[in-house]
Amino acid sequence: MRYRASFKCIYCTRHFSSFEDFKRHESRHQKSYHGKISSAFKKKQIRGRVELLMCVYCKTYFTKVELKHHIMSEHSLKCDYCKKKFTKEDLELHLVELKRHIKSEHSLECDYCKKLVTEEDLELHLDSEHLCVHCKTYFTKVELKHHIMSEHSLKCDYCKKKFTKEDLELHLDVFHQSRAKTSYKV
């Protein structure tokens, strides 16, 4: 049995026998469009009595049941926290809610900068943002910069500017190349 293809616009119910005409017409209706699973059902193609729905991710047609399975198996992402599968857009929404929950229920306030961090991340935050690597003391960011420059800096013998050891070595390479690299005072 031979079917004559019929394409029906879901926005204005016009029918088209040519898929190209159908696509051109329907694109006029679509100014913006979010690719969630629910919107995967927006585009319809009818062949005989079988209604096919287009996957918004790969533009392939499926029956309604096949499309749900296809999207979750081929175009879903797994949440690293709860291991559930989501479409990309739904995963983004899920993660926003998850972050909100973690911040409100499972976070601590840093004593130095008042930033909210999870218990697991607190030590990493303190060490990377507030710890003086020279004397293992914690400071606010501003205090840490001042502390390092006043307590742990080295003075260039040539121009008398202060630097950390790493910055002084770079400074000597760039500005005082012809002179000895080890020329600095504490």
Helices and strands as residue ranges (DSSP letters): E 5-8, E 15-16, H 19-29, G 38-41, E 44-47, E 50-54, E 61-62, H 64-74, E 76-78, E 85-87, H 88-105, E 107-109, E 116-118, H 119-129, H 141-151, E 154-156, E 162-163, H 165-175, E 184-185
